[in-house]
Amino acid sequence: MPEMTVVAVGMDPAGTQPVLLLREVTGARRQLPVLIGLPEAAAIELQRQGVDPPRPQTHDLIRHVVDAFGRRLERVRITELRDGIYHAELQFDRETRVSSRLTDAVALAVRDGLPIEATEDVLEAGAAPVQLLDLTGADPDDEDVADDPAGPAGPDLDPAEKAEVEEFRRMLDSVSPEDFGPSGEDPAGGEKD
């Protein structure tokens, strides 16, 4: 199963919807764009930046429950794309698997440095050409980017990426829970991922 890495959390080209961008670590380096909600984008980006929010988030609760039961999360898998919604699972020790929202699974993986995998079916159905979806502003043909498995949003950010992260942080500082609607659901009543 191909391993993926989080390349970027940004806005779609129209600037209206947060997008989580995953890329294959090796091989064809296909990119998988996932439209997500603003709270989910914030949670993943905070984990990528190593920032602990003042209140525990859903993935923190999951980690605490797993620890309390003496179990260990080993990897997360993106298992299906059905009706435009990505489905994921958490794979624990002793071959235990639990269905998960994609965003919670990715936030857990990012926080704990766990592998993120995607099935070939998901990649075939959802992968997009690199040149159409590079949210980082980096040239996908740049050899330094192509050789870096962490992608262009790794720990050594260039000035443009730093500015983008700072802009995202300012946006996070200015939002309130009311901006997200009830329980972080989208206005249509379902989850966005």
LOKE-151013 format. One record per atom (N, C-alpha, C): residue in one letter; chain; residue number from 1; z, y, x; atom name. Coordinates in Angstrom, 2 decimals, always signed. Layout:
<pts>
   rest   kette    nr        up     north      east   atom
      a       A   NUM         Z         Y         X     CA
...
</pts>
This chain:
<pts>
   rest   kette    nr        up     north      east   atom
      m       A     1     +0.00     -1.17     +0.85      N
      m       A     1     +0.00     +0.00     +0.00     CA
      m       A     1     +0.00     +1.24     +0.90      C
      p       A     2     -0.93     +2.17     +0.69      N
      p       A     2     -1.01     +3.36     +1.55     CA
      p       A     2     +0.26     +4.22     +1.49      C
      e       A     3     +0.70     +4.67     +2.67      N
      e       A     3     +1.85     +5.56     +2.73     CA
      e       A     3     +1.37     +7.00     +2.61      C
      m       A     4     +2.16     +7.80     +1.89      N
      m       A     4     +1.82     +9.19     +1.61     CA
      m       A     4     +2.86    +10.10     +2.23      C
      t       A     5     +2.47    +11.36     +2.43      N
      t       A     5     +3.40    +12.38     +2.89     CA
      t       A     5     +3.23    +13.61     +2.02      C
      v       A     6     +4.29    +14.37     +1.85      N
      v       A     6     +4.21    +15.61     +1.10     CA
      v       A     6     +3.60    +16.66     +2.03      C
      v       A     7     +2.44    +17.20     +1.64      N
      v       A     7     +1.75    +18.20     +2.44     CA
      v       A     7     +2.19    +19.59     +2.02      C
      a       A     8     +2.28    +19.80     +0.71      N
      a       A     8     +2.60    +21.14     +0.22     CA
      a       A     8     +3.12    +21.07     -1.20      C
      v       A     9     +3.90    +22.08     -1.53      N
      v       A     9     +4.27    +22.36     -2.91     CA
      v       A     9     +3.83    +23.80     -3.10      C
      g       A    10     +2.88    +24.00     -3.99      N
      g       A    10     +2.34    +25.35     -4.17     CA
      g       A    10     +1.85    +25.52     -5.59      C
      m       A    11     +1.04    +26.53     -5.79      N
      m       A    11     +0.48    +26.80     -7.10     CA
      m       A    11     -0.98    +26.36     -7.14      C
      d       A    12     -1.45    +25.99     -8.33      N
      d       A    12     -2.85    +25.64     -8.48     CA
      d       A    12     -3.72    +26.87     -8.18      C
      p       A    13     -5.02    +26.68     -7.98      N
      p       A    13     -5.86    +27.82     -7.62     CA
      p       A    13     -5.79    +28.99     -8.60      C
      a       A    14     -5.51    +28.72     -9.87      N
      a       A    14     -5.40    +29.80    -10.85     CA
      a       A    14     -4.04    +30.48    -10.79      C
      g       A    15     -3.09    +29.88    -10.06      N
      g       A    15     -1.77    +30.47     -9.91     CA
      g       A    15     -0.89    +30.30    -11.13      C
      t       A    16     -1.19    +29.30    -11.96      N
      t       A    16     -0.43    +29.13    -13.20     CA
      t       A    16     +0.45    +27.89    -13.25      C
      q       A    17     +0.20    +26.93    -12.39      N
      q       A    17     +0.90    +25.65    -12.47     CA
      q       A    17     +1.29    +25.16    -11.09      C
      p       A    18     +2.58    +24.80    -10.87      N
      p       A    18     +2.95    +24.23     -9.58     CA
      p       A    18     +2.24    +22.89     -9.34      C
      v       A    19     +1.90    +22.65     -8.09      N
      v       A    19     +1.21    +21.43     -7.70     CA
      v       A    19     +1.94    +20.82     -6.51      C
      l       A    20     +2.21    +19.53     -6.59      N
      l       A    20     +2.71    +18.76     -5.47     CA
      l       A    20     +1.49    +18.10     -4.85      C
      l       A    21     +1.29    +18.31     -3.56      N
      l       A    21     +0.13    +17.75     -2.89     CA
      l       A    21     +0.60    +16.70     -1.89      C
      l       A    22     +0.18    +15.46     -2.12      N
      l       A    22     +0.48    +14.34     -1.24     CA
      l       A    22     -0.79    +13.96     -0.51      C
      r       A    23     -0.63    +13.44     +0.71      N
      r       A    23     -1.79    +13.00     +1.50     CA
      r       A    23     -1.46    +11.68     +2.17      C
      e       A    24     -2.46    +10.82     +2.26      N
      e       A    24     -2.31     +9.57     +3.00     CA
      e       A    24     -1.96     +9.88     +4.44      C
      v       A    25     -1.04     +9.11     +5.01      N
      v       A    25     -0.63     +9.32     +6.40     CA
      v       A    25     -1.73     +8.87     +7.34      C
      t       A    26     -2.41     +7.78     +7.03      N
      t       A    26     -3.47     +7.24     +7.88     CA
      t       A    26     -4.69     +6.94     +7.02      C
      g       A    27     -5.72     +6.43     +7.66      N
      g       A    27     -6.91     +6.02     +6.91     CA
      g       A    27     -7.74     +7.21     +6.47      C
      a       A    28     -8.19     +7.17     +5.23      N
      a       A    28     -9.08     +8.20     +4.69     CA
      a       A    28     -8.37     +9.54     +4.48      C
      r       A    29     -7.05     +9.53     +4.51      N
      r       A    29     -6.25    +10.75     +4.33     CA
      r       A    29     -6.58    +11.44     +3.01      C
      r       A    30     -6.76    +10.59     +1.97      N
      r       A    30     -7.01    +11.14     +0.64     CA
      r       A    30     -5.83    +11.97     +0.19      C
      q       A    31     -6.12    +13.00     -0.59      N
      q       A    31     -5.07    +13.87     -1.13     CA
      q       A    31     -4.87    +13.56     -2.60      C
      l       A    32     -3.63    +13.60     -3.02      N
      l       A    32     -3.27    +13.33     -4.40     CA
      l       A    32     -2.55    +14.56     -4.96      C
      p       A    33     -3.22    +15.36     -5.78      N
      p       A    33     -2.57    +16.52     -6.38     CA
      p       A    33     -1.86    +16.11     -7.67      C
      v       A    34     -0.65    +16.58     -7.85      N
      v       A    34     +0.13    +16.25     -9.05     CA
      v       A    34     +0.65    +17.55     -9.64      C
      l       A    35     +0.25    +17.85    -10.87      N
      l       A    35     +0.78    +19.02    -11.56     CA
      l       A    35     +2.21    +18.72    -11.97      C
      i       A    36     +3.13    +19.63    -11.62      N
      i       A    36     +4.54    +19.42    -11.92     CA
      i       A    36     +5.12    +20.69    -12.51      C
      g       A    37     +6.34    +20.60    -12.99      N
      g       A    37     +7.02    +21.76    -13.54     CA
      g       A    37     +7.64    +22.60    -12.44      C
      l       A    38     +7.96    +23.84    -12.78      N
      l       A    38     +8.57    +24.74    -11.81     CA
      l       A    38     +9.92    +24.23    -11.30      C
      p       A    39    +10.81    +23.71    -12.18      N
      p       A    39    +12.09    +23.19    -11.66     CA
      p       A    39    +11.89    +22.04    -10.68      C
      e       A    40    +10.92    +21.17    -10.97      N
      e       A    40    +10.65    +20.04    -10.10     CA
      e       A    40    +10.08    +20.50     -8.77      C
      a       A    41     +9.19    +21.50     -8.83      N
      a       A    41     +8.63    +22.06     -7.59     CA
      a       A    41     +9.74    +22.66     -6.74      C
      a       A    42    +10.64    +23.39     -7.39      N
      a       A    42    +11.75    +24.00     -6.66     CA
      a       A    42    +12.63    +22.93     -6.02      C
      a       A    43    +12.93    +21.86     -6.76      N
      a       A    43    +13.79    +20.79     -6.23     CA
      a       A    43    +13.17    +20.14     -5.00      C
      i       A    44    +11.88    +19.84     -5.06      N
      i       A    44    +11.22    +19.19     -3.93     CA
      i       A    44    +11.14    +20.15     -2.74      C
      e       A    45    +10.78    +21.40     -2.99      N
      e       A    45    +10.65    +22.36     -1.89     CA
      e       A    45    +12.00    +22.62     -1.24      C
      l       A    46    +13.07    +22.70     -2.02      N
      l       A    46    +14.40    +22.87     -1.44     CA
      l       A    46    +14.74    +21.70     -0.52      C
      q       A    47    +14.40    +20.49     -0.93      N
      q       A    47    +14.65    +19.32     -0.09     CA
      q       A    47    +13.81    +19.39     +1.18      C
      r       A    48    +12.56    +19.81     +1.06      N
      r       A    48    +11.69    +19.92     +2.24     CA
      r       A    48    +12.25    +20.93     +3.24      C
      q       A    49    +12.87    +21.99     +2.73      N
      q       A    49    +13.41    +23.03     +3.60     CA
      q       A    49    +14.84    +22.73     +4.05      C
      g       A    50    +15.43    +21.62     +3.54      N
      g       A    50    +16.79    +21.26     +3.92     CA
      g       A    50    +17.85    +22.16     +3.31      C
      v       A    51    +17.55    +22.76     +2.17      N
      v       A    51    +18.48    +23.66     +1.50     CA
      v       A    51    +19.25    +22.89     +0.43      C
      d       A    52    +20.57    +23.00     +0.44      N
      d       A    52    +21.39    +22.39     -0.59     CA
      d       A    52    +21.67    +23.42     -1.69      C
      p       A    53    +21.20    +23.16     -2.92      N
      p       A    53    +21.46    +24.11     -4.00     CA
      p       A    53    +22.96    +24.10     -4.35      C
      p       A    54    +23.42    +25.17     -5.02      N
      p       A    54    +24.85    +25.25     -5.33     CA
      p       A    54    +25.33    +24.16     -6.29      C
      r       A    55    +24.44    +23.67     -7.14      N
      r       A    55    +24.81    +22.59     -8.07     CA
      r       A    55    +23.98    +21.36     -7.76      C
      p       A    56    +24.56    +20.16     -7.93      N
      p       A    56    +23.78    +18.93     -7.70     CA
      p       A    56    +22.61    +18.85     -8.68      C
      q       A    57    +21.51    +18.30     -8.20      N
      q       A    57    +20.34    +18.12     -9.05     CA
      q       A    57    +20.23    +16.66     -9.43      C
      t       A    58    +19.23    +16.34    -10.27      N
      t       A    58    +19.09    +14.97    -10.78     CA
      t       A    58    +19.01    +13.96     -9.66      C
      h       A    59    +18.23    +14.23     -8.63      N
      h       A    59    +18.10    +13.27     -7.54     CA
      h       A    59    +19.41    +13.12     -6.76      C
      d       A    60    +20.24    +14.18     -6.72      N
      d       A    60    +21.56    +14.06     -6.09     CA
      d       A    60    +22.43    +13.09     -6.88      C
      l       A    61    +22.38    +13.19     -8.20      N
      l       A    61    +23.14    +12.27     -9.06     CA
      l       A    61    +22.69    +10.83     -8.80      C
      i       A    62    +21.39    +10.63     -8.73      N
      i       A    62    +20.87     +9.28     -8.49     CA
      i       A    62    +21.40     +8.75     -7.16      C
      r       A    63    +21.37     +9.57     -6.12      N
      r       A    63    +21.88     +9.16     -4.80     CA
      r       A    63    +23.35     +8.76     -4.88      C
      h       A    64    +24.15     +9.56     -5.60      N
      h       A    64    +25.59     +9.27     -5.70     CA
      h       A    64    +25.84     +7.97     -6.46      C
      v       A    65    +25.09     +7.72     -7.51      N
      v       A    65    +25.25     +6.48     -8.28     CA
      v       A    65    +24.85     +5.28     -7.42      C
      v       A    66    +23.75     +5.39     -6.71      N
      v       A    66    +23.30     +4.30     -5.84     CA
      v       A    66    +24.37     +4.01     -4.78      C
      d       A    67    +24.90     +5.06     -4.15      N
      d       A    67    +25.96     +4.88     -3.15     CA
      d       A    67    +27.21     +4.25     -3.76      C
      a       A    68    +27.57     +4.68     -4.97      N
      a       A    68    +28.79     +4.16     -5.62     CA
      a       A    68    +28.69     +2.66     -5.88      C
      f       A    69    +27.48     +2.17     -6.12      N
      f       A    69    +27.30     +0.75     -6.37     CA
      f       A    69    +26.97     -0.03     -5.09      C
      g       A    70    +27.04     +0.64     -3.96      N
      g       A    70    +26.83     -0.05     -2.68     CA
      g       A    70    +25.41     -0.51     -2.46      C
      r       A    71    +24.46     +0.18     -3.07      N
      r       A    71    +23.06     -0.20     -2.92     CA
      r       A    71    +22.34     +0.77     -2.00      C
      r       A    72    +21.10     +0.43     -1.65      N
      r       A    72    +20.33     +1.26     -0.73     CA
      r       A    72    +18.90     +1.40     -1.25      C
      l       A    73    +18.47     +2.64     -1.39      N
      l       A    73    +17.09     +2.92     -1.76     CA
      l       A    73    +16.25     +2.78     -0.51      C
      e       A    74    +15.16     +1.98     -0.60      N
      e       A    74    +14.33     +1.71     +0.57     CA
      e       A    74    +13.02     +2.48     +0.59      C
      r       A    75    +12.42     +2.70     -0.58      N
      r       A    75    +11.13     +3.38     -0.65     CA
      r       A    75    +10.87     +3.78     -2.09      C
      v       A    76     +9.90     +4.67     -2.24      N
      v       A    76     +9.43     +5.01     -3.59     CA
      v       A    76     +7.95     +4.71     -3.65      C
      r       A    77     +7.51     +4.34     -4.84      N
      r       A    77     +6.10     +3.98     -5.02     CA
      r       A    77     +5.53     +4.71     -6.22      C
      i       A    78     +4.34     +5.23     -6.05      N
      i       A    78     +3.60     +5.80     -7.16     CA
      i       A    78     +2.73     +4.66     -7.66      C
      t       A    79     +3.03     +4.20     -8.86      N
      t       A    79     +2.48     +2.93     -9.31     CA
      t       A    79     +1.34     +3.02    -10.30      C
      e       A    80     +1.24     +4.17    -11.02      N
      e       A    80     +0.25     +4.21    -12.08     CA
      e       A    80     -0.08     +5.65    -12.46      C
      l       A    81     -1.30     +5.85    -12.88      N
      l       A    81     -1.74     +7.11    -13.49     CA
      l       A    81     -2.25     +6.72    -14.87      C
      r       A    82     -1.47     +7.08    -15.89      N
      r       A    82     -1.82     +6.71    -17.25     CA
      r       A    82     -1.75     +7.93    -18.15      C
      d       A    83     -2.83     +8.21    -18.84      N
      d       A    83     -2.91     +9.37    -19.74     CA
      d       A    83     -2.57    +10.67    -19.01      C
      g       A    84     -3.00    +10.78    -17.76      N
      g       A    84     -2.78    +11.99    -16.99     CA
      g       A    84     -1.38    +12.14    -16.43      C
      i       A    85     -0.55    +11.11    -16.57      N
      i       A    85     +0.84    +11.17    -16.09     CA
      i       A    85     +1.04    +10.11    -15.01      C
      y       A    86     +1.58    +10.55    -13.87      N
      y       A    86     +1.88     +9.62    -12.79     CA
      y       A    86     +3.22     +8.94    -13.07      C
      h       A    87     +3.25     +7.65    -12.79      N
      h       A    87     +4.46     +6.86    -12.94     CA
      h       A    87     +4.88     +6.37    -11.57      C
      a       A    88     +6.18     +6.31    -11.35      N
      a       A    88     +6.70     +5.90    -10.05     CA
      a       A    88     +7.83     +4.89    -10.25      C
      e       A    89     +8.23     +4.29     -9.15      N
      e       A    89     +9.39     +3.41     -9.18     CA
      e       A    89    +10.18     +3.57     -7.89      C
      l       A    90    +11.46     +3.33     -8.02      N
      l       A    90    +12.35     +3.32     -6.87     CA
      l       A    90    +12.53     +1.87     -6.47      C
      q       A    91    +12.34     +1.56     -5.18      N
      q       A    91    +12.55     +0.19     -4.73     CA
      q       A    91    +13.82     +0.16     -3.89      C
      f       A    92    +14.78     -0.62     -4.37      N
      f       A    92    +16.08     -0.75     -3.72     CA
      f       A    92    +16.14     -2.03     -2.91      C
      d       A    93    +17.23     -2.18     -2.18      N
      d       A    93    +17.47     -3.44     -1.49     CA
      d       A    93    +17.54     -4.56     -2.53      C
      r       A    94    +17.42     -5.78     -2.08      N
      r       A    94    +17.44     -6.97     -2.93     CA
      r       A    94    +16.33     -6.96     -3.98      C
      e       A    95    +15.20     -6.31     -3.62      N
      e       A    95    +13.99     -6.30     -4.46     CA
      e       A    95    +14.22     -5.75     -5.87      C
      t       A    96    +15.18     -4.88     -6.03      N
      t       A    96    +15.42     -4.24     -7.32     CA
      t       A    96    +14.50     -3.04     -7.45      C
      r       A    97    +13.86     -2.94     -8.60      N
      r       A    97    +12.95     -1.82     -8.86     CA
      r       A    97    +13.34     -1.13    -10.16      C
      v       A    98    +13.28     +0.20    -10.13      N
      v       A    98    +13.64     +0.99    -11.30     CA
      v       A    98    +12.56     +2.04    -11.52      C
      s       A    99    +12.08     +2.16    -12.76      N
      s       A    99    +11.09     +3.20    -13.09     CA
      s       A    99    +11.71     +4.57    -12.89      C
      s       A   100    +10.87     +5.53    -12.49      N
      s       A   100    +11.35     +6.87    -12.18     CA
      s       A   100    +10.28     +7.90    -12.49      C
      r       A   101    +10.73     +9.12    -12.77      N
      r       A   101     +9.78    +10.22    -12.80     CA
      r       A   101     +9.28    +10.40    -11.36      C
      l       A   102     +8.03    +10.72    -11.23      N
      l       A   102     +7.45    +10.91     -9.90     CA
      l       A   102     +8.22    +11.97     -9.11      C
      t       A   103     +8.56    +13.07     -9.74      N
      t       A   103     +9.20    +14.17     -9.02     CA
      t       A   103    +10.59    +13.79     -8.52      C
      d       A   104    +11.35    +13.04     -9.32      N
      d       A   104    +12.67    +12.60     -8.85     CA
      d       A   104    +12.51    +11.63     -7.68      C
      a       A   105    +11.54    +10.74     -7.78      N
      a       A   105    +11.30     +9.78     -6.70     CA
      a       A   105    +10.92    +10.50     -5.41      C
      v       A   106    +10.02    +11.48     -5.50      N
      v       A   106     +9.60    +12.21     -4.31     CA
      v       A   106    +10.76    +13.02     -3.73      C
      a       A   107    +11.54    +13.68     -4.59      N
      a       A   107    +12.69    +14.45     -4.09     CA
      a       A   107    +13.67    +13.54     -3.34      C
      l       A   108    +13.92    +12.34     -3.86      N
      l       A   108    +14.79    +11.38     -3.17     CA
      l       A   108    +14.19    +10.97     -1.83      C
      a       A   109    +12.91    +10.68     -1.82      N
      a       A   109    +12.26    +10.26     -0.58     CA
      a       A   109    +12.30    +11.36     +0.46      C
      v       A   110    +12.02    +12.58     +0.05      N
      v       A   110    +12.04    +13.70     +1.00     CA
      v       A   110    +13.44    +13.91     +1.53      C
      r       A   111    +14.43    +13.87     +0.66      N
      r       A   111    +15.82    +14.11     +1.07     CA
      r       A   111    +16.28    +13.09     +2.11      C
      d       A   112    +15.92    +11.82     +1.89      N
      d       A   112    +16.43    +10.76     +2.76     CA
      d       A   112    +15.40    +10.25     +3.77      C
      g       A   113    +14.24    +10.87     +3.85      N
      g       A   113    +13.22    +10.45     +4.80     CA
      g       A   113    +12.68     +9.07     +4.53      C
      l       A   114    +12.53     +8.73     +3.26      N
      l       A   114    +12.05     +7.40     +2.87     CA
      l       A   114    +10.54     +7.39     +2.70      C
      p       A   115     +9.93     +6.22     +2.86      N
      p       A   115     +8.49     +6.13     +2.66     CA
      p       A   115     +8.10     +6.38     +1.20      C
      i       A   116     +6.98     +7.06     +1.03      N
      i       A   116     +6.36     +7.24     -0.28     CA
      i       A   116     +5.05     +6.48     -0.22      C
      e       A   117     +4.85     +5.57     -1.15      N
      e       A   117     +3.63     +4.78     -1.17     CA
      e       A   117     +2.90     +5.00     -2.49      C
      a       A   118     +1.60     +4.79     -2.49      N
      a       A   118     +0.79     +4.88     -3.70     CA
      a       A   118     -0.12     +3.68     -3.76      C
      t       A   119     -0.30     +3.14     -4.95      N
      t       A   119     -1.22     +2.02     -5.10     CA
      t       A   119     -2.65     +2.50     -4.92      C
      e       A   120     -3.53     +1.59     -4.56      N
      e       A   120     -4.95     +1.91     -4.43     CA
      e       A   120     -5.51     +2.40     -5.76      C
      d       A   121     -5.08     +1.81     -6.87      N
      d       A   121     -5.56     +2.24     -8.18     CA
      d       A   121     -5.24     +3.70     -8.44      C
      v       A   122     -4.02     +4.12     -8.08      N
      v       A   122     -3.62     +5.51     -8.27     CA
      v       A   122     -4.47     +6.42     -7.40      C
      l       A   123     -4.66     +6.04     -6.15      N
      l       A   123     -5.46     +6.87     -5.25     CA
      l       A   123     -6.92     +6.95     -5.70      C
      e       A   124     -7.46     +5.86     -6.17      N
      e       A   124     -8.85     +5.88     -6.65     CA
      e       A   124     -8.98     +6.77     -7.88      C
      a       A   125     -7.99     +6.74     -8.76      N
      a       A   125     -8.06     +7.52     -9.99     CA
      a       A   125     -7.71     +9.00     -9.79      C
      g       A   126     -6.79     +9.29     -8.86      N
      g       A   126     -6.29    +10.65     -8.78     CA
      g       A   126     -6.61    +11.43     -7.52      C
      a       A   127     -7.17    +10.77     -6.51      N
      a       A   127     -7.43    +11.46     -5.24     CA
      a       A   127     -8.49    +12.54     -5.43      C
      a       A   128     -8.32    +13.61     -4.65      N
      a       A   128     -9.26    +14.73     -4.72     CA
      a       A   128     -9.74    +15.05     -3.31      C
      p       A   129    -10.94    +15.61     -3.19      N
      p       A   129    -11.44    +15.99     -1.87     CA
      p       A   129    -10.53    +17.00     -1.20      C
      v       A   130    -10.33    +16.85     +0.08      N
      v       A   130     -9.44    +17.71     +0.85     CA
      v       A   130     -9.84    +19.18     +0.70      C
      q       A   131    -11.11    +19.49     +0.79      N
      q       A   131    -11.53    +20.88     +0.78     CA
      q       A   131    -11.25    +21.57     -0.55      C
      l       A   132    -11.07    +20.84     -1.63      N
      l       A   132    -10.82    +21.46     -2.92     CA
      l       A   132     -9.35    +21.78     -3.16      C
      l       A   133     -8.46    +21.12     -2.45      N
      l       A   133     -7.06    +21.22     -2.82     CA
      l       A   133     -6.12    +21.59     -1.70      C
      d       A   134     -6.59    +22.16     -0.64      N
      d       A   134     -5.69    +22.51     +0.45     CA
      d       A   134     -4.88    +23.74     +0.06      C
      l       A   135     -3.64    +23.52     -0.37      N
      l       A   135     -2.76    +24.59     -0.83     CA
      l       A   135     -2.10    +25.32     +0.33      C
      t       A   136     -2.26    +24.81     +1.53      N
      t       A   136     -1.55    +25.37     +2.67     CA
      t       A   136     -2.33    +26.46     +3.38      C
      g       A   137     -3.63    +26.53     +3.13      N
      g       A   137     -4.45    +27.51     +3.82     CA
      g       A   137     -4.93    +27.02     +5.18      C
      a       A   138     -4.53    +25.81     +5.57      N
      a       A   138     -4.94    +25.26     +6.86     CA
      a       A   138     -6.33    +24.64     +6.71      C
      d       A   139     -7.09    +24.68     +7.76      N
      d       A   139     -8.41    +24.07     +7.78     CA
      d       A   139     -8.25    +22.56     +7.92      C
      p       A   140     -8.67    +21.76     +6.91      N
      p       A   140     -8.50    +20.31     +7.00     CA
      p       A   140     -9.28    +19.67     +8.13      C
      d       A   141    -10.29    +20.38     +8.68      N
      d       A   141    -11.04    +19.85     +9.79     CA
      d       A   141    -10.43    +20.21    +11.13      C
      d       A   142     -9.37    +21.02    +11.12      N
      d       A   142     -8.67    +21.41    +12.35     CA
      d       A   142     -8.07    +20.15    +12.97      C
      e       A   143     -8.39    +19.88    +14.22      N
      e       A   143     -7.92    +18.65    +14.86     CA
      e       A   143     -6.41    +18.58    +14.93      C
      d       A   144     -5.72    +19.71    +15.14      N
      d       A   144     -4.27    +19.69    +15.21     CA
      d       A   144     -3.68    +19.25    +13.88      C
      v       A   145     -4.24    +19.70    +12.76      N
      v       A   145     -3.77    +19.31    +11.44     CA
      v       A   145     -4.10    +17.85    +11.18      C
      a       A   146     -5.33    +17.45    +11.51      N
      a       A   146     -5.76    +16.08    +11.23     CA
      a       A   146     -4.94    +15.06    +12.02      C
      d       A   147     -4.46    +15.41    +13.19      N
      d       A   147     -3.70    +14.46    +14.00     CA
      d       A   147     -2.22    +14.46    +13.68      C
      d       A   148     -1.74    +15.39    +12.88      N
      d       A   148     -0.31    +15.50    +12.58     CA
      d       A   148     -0.01    +14.77    +11.28      C
      p       A   149     +0.66    +13.58    +11.34      N
      p       A   149     +0.93    +12.83    +10.13     CA
      p       A   149     +1.81    +13.58     +9.16      C
      a       A   150     +2.57    +14.54     +9.61      N
      a       A   150     +3.41    +15.31     +8.69     CA
      a       A   150     +2.58    +16.36     +7.96      C
      g       A   151     +1.34    +16.54     +8.37      N
      g       A   151     +0.49    +17.53     +7.72     CA
      g       A   151     +0.83    +18.93     +8.20      C
      p       A   152     +0.11    +19.92     +7.69      N
      p       A   152     +0.31    +21.27     +8.16     CA
      p       A   152     +1.63    +21.89     +7.74      C
      a       A   153     +2.33    +21.30     +6.79      N
      a       A   153     +3.59    +21.88     +6.34     CA
      a       A   153     +4.78    +21.23     +7.02      C
      g       A   154     +4.57    +20.66     +8.19      N
      g       A   154     +5.66    +20.06     +8.95     CA
      g       A   154     +6.62    +21.11     +9.44      C
      p       A   155     +7.56    +20.75    +10.34      N
      p       A   155     +8.60    +21.67    +10.75     CA
      p       A   155     +8.11    +22.91    +11.48      C
      d       A   156     +6.97    +22.86    +12.16      N
      d       A   156     +6.45    +24.02    +12.89     CA
      d       A   156     +5.42    +24.73    +12.02      C
      l       A   157     +5.88    +25.66    +11.19      N
      l       A   157     +5.00    +26.36    +10.29     CA
      l       A   157     +4.34    +27.53    +10.98      C
      d       A   158     +3.05    +27.76    +10.65      N
      d       A   158     +2.39    +28.93    +11.19     CA
      d       A   158     +2.80    +30.15    +10.37      C
      p       A   159     +2.47    +31.36    +10.80      N
      p       A   159     +2.92    +32.56    +10.08     CA
      p       A   159     +2.51    +32.61     +8.61      C
      a       A   160     +1.31    +32.16     +8.29      N
      a       A   160     +0.86    +32.18     +6.89     CA
      a       A   160     +1.71    +31.22     +6.05      C
      e       A   161     +2.01    +30.04     +6.61      N
      e       A   161     +2.83    +29.08     +5.88     CA
      e       A   161     +4.25    +29.60     +5.72      C
      k       A   162     +4.78    +30.23     +6.76      N
      k       A   162     +6.12    +30.80     +6.66     CA
      k       A   162     +6.16    +31.86     +5.56      C
      a       A   163     +5.12    +32.67     +5.48      N
      a       A   163     +5.05    +33.70     +4.44     CA
      a       A   163     +5.01    +33.07     +3.06      C
      e       A   164     +4.26    +31.97     +2.92      N
      e       A   164     +4.18    +31.28     +1.64     CA
      e       A   164     +5.54    +30.70     +1.25      C
      v       A   165     +6.25    +30.10     +2.21      N
      v       A   165     +7.58    +29.56     +1.93     CA
      v       A   165     +8.53    +30.68     +1.54      C
      e       A   166     +8.46    +31.81     +2.25      N
      e       A   166     +9.33    +32.94     +1.91     CA
      e       A   166     +9.03    +33.47     +0.52      C
      e       A   167     +7.74    +33.55     +0.17      N
      e       A   167     +7.37    +34.01     -1.17     CA
      e       A   167     +7.92    +33.05     -2.23      C
      f       A   168     +7.83    +31.74     -1.96      N
      f       A   168     +8.36    +30.74     -2.89     CA
      f       A   168     +9.88    +30.89     -3.02      C
      r       A   169    +10.56    +31.11     -1.90      N
      r       A   169    +12.01    +31.30     -1.94     CA
      r       A   169    +12.38    +32.54     -2.74      C
      r       A   170    +11.64    +33.64     -2.57      N
      r       A   170    +11.91    +34.85     -3.34     CA
      r       A   170    +11.73    +34.58     -4.83      C
      m       A   171    +10.69    +33.81     -5.16      N
      m       A   171    +10.46    +33.45     -6.55     CA
      m       A   171    +11.63    +32.64     -7.08      C
      l       A   172    +12.12    +31.70     -6.28      N
      l       A   172    +13.25    +30.88     -6.71     CA
      l       A   172    +14.49    +31.73     -6.92      C
      d       A   173    +14.70    +32.74     -6.09      N
      d       A   173    +15.85    +33.62     -6.23     CA
      d       A   173    +15.80    +34.46     -7.49      C
      s       A   174    +14.59    +34.69     -8.02      N
      s       A   174    +14.44    +35.59     -9.16     CA
      s       A   174    +14.41    +34.87    -10.50      C
      v       A   175    +14.35    +33.54    -10.51      N
      v       A   175    +14.27    +32.83    -11.78     CA
      v       A   175    +15.66    +32.48    -12.29      C
      s       A   176    +15.73    +32.26    -13.59      N
      s       A   176    +16.99    +31.84    -14.21     CA
      s       A   176    +16.73    +30.56    -14.99      C
      p       A   177    +17.77    +29.83    -15.37      N
      p       A   177    +17.57    +28.59    -16.13     CA
      p       A   177    +16.77    +28.81    -17.42      C
      e       A   178    +16.90    +29.98    -18.03      N
      e       A   178    +16.17    +30.25    -19.27     CA
      e       A   178    +14.66    +30.27    -19.05      C
      d       A   179    +14.24    +30.58    -17.82      N
      d       A   179    +12.81    +30.61    -17.52     CA
      d       A   179    +12.17    +29.23    -17.62      C
      f       A   180    +12.98    +28.19    -17.54      N
      f       A   180    +12.46    +26.82    -17.54     CA
      f       A   180    +12.42    +26.18    -18.90      C
      g       A   181    +12.96    +26.80    -19.91      N
      g       A   181    +13.02    +26.21    -21.24     CA
      g       A   181    +14.13    +25.20    -21.31      C
      p       A   182    +14.30    +24.54    -22.45      N
      p       A   182    +15.39    +23.58    -22.62     CA
      p       A   182    +15.22    +22.36    -21.74      C
      s       A   183    +16.23    +22.04    -20.96      N
      s       A   183    +16.31    +20.83    -20.14     CA
      s       A   183    +15.15    +20.64    -19.18      C
      g       A   184    +14.47    +21.72    -18.79      N
      g       A   184    +13.38    +21.60    -17.82     CA
      g       A   184    +12.16    +20.91    -18.37      C
      e       A   185    +12.04    +20.79    -19.72      N
      e       A   185    +10.87    +20.17    -20.31     CA
      e       A   185     +9.77    +21.19    -20.44      C
      d       A   186     +8.55    +20.70    -20.57      N
      d       A   186     +7.48    +21.66    -20.75     CA
      d       A   186     +7.43    +22.05    -22.21      C
      p       A   187     +6.79    +23.16    -22.55      N
      p       A   187     +6.80    +23.65    -23.93     CA
      p       A   187     +6.27    +22.64    -24.94      C
      a       A   188     +5.41    +21.72    -24.53      N
      a       A   188     +4.88    +20.72    -25.44     CA
      a       A   188     +5.89    +19.62    -25.73      C
      g       A   189     +7.02    +19.63    -25.01      N
      g       A   189     +8.08    +18.65    -25.28     CA
      g       A   189     +8.11    +17.46    -24.36      C
      g       A   190     +7.21    +17.35    -23.42      N
      g       A   190     +7.22    +16.20    -22.51     CA
      g       A   190     +7.38    +16.64    -21.08      C
      e       A   191     +7.51    +15.67    -20.19      N
      e       A   191     +7.59    +15.99    -18.77     CA
      e       A   191     +6.19    +16.27    -18.28      C
      k       A   192     +6.10    +17.12    -17.27      N
      k       A   192     +4.80    +17.50    -16.75     CA
      k       A   192     +4.29    +16.57    -15.68      C
      d       A   193     +5.11    +15.71    -15.12      N
      d       A   193     +4.61    +14.87    -14.03     CA
      d       A   193     +4.33    +13.49    -14.46      C
</pts>
